[in-house]
Amino acid sequence: MPRFDWKLSDDEVAAVLTYIRNTWNNAAPAVDSATVQKARSQLGAQAWIGN
């Protein structure tokens, strides 16, 4: 599967992760954009900036 980290903002990645973590009746806490931003910085990835 191709990477999409460069196409999605931190908020969008957080929303996708929260959705995935809570499908099929799993009760996982929500992921926030600050967590995504921290992970990106540790991995050397950058958020998409644009329209």
N, C-alpha and C positions, 0 to 999 in steps of 0.2 A: 504494500500500500504506500502511495507517495506521501511525503510529508506535507502538512498543511499549516505548520506553525507560522510560516511567513505570510500566509493569507488571512489569518484570523487575529483579531485584537485580543488582548488579555481578557476582556469581559466576555467575548465570544467563546474563547477556549474554556473559561470557567463555567459558562452555561452548558457547553457540550459535556464537560466532565461531570458536572452535577447531574445532568440528565442520565448519562451512562451509569453513574454510580447508584442511581435510584431506580433503575428499571428492574423489572421482575421482582417487585416488592422488597428490594434491599432498602435499608434505612440508613444511608450514609449521610454524613454532614455535607452541607453545600461547600463547594470550592469557590473561593473568592479570587478576584483579579490580582490581589497582592501576592497570593500564593503562586499564581501562574507567573507573575513577573519575577518572583524570586527563583522559581524553577528555570525560567528562560535565562536569567543571568548566570545561573550555575552551569547551564548547558551551553552558553554562548549563543543562544538563539535570540532573535529579535522579533518584536511584534510588527505586524503590517501597519504602516502609517499611510493613510490615503483615504479616498472615498469609496 
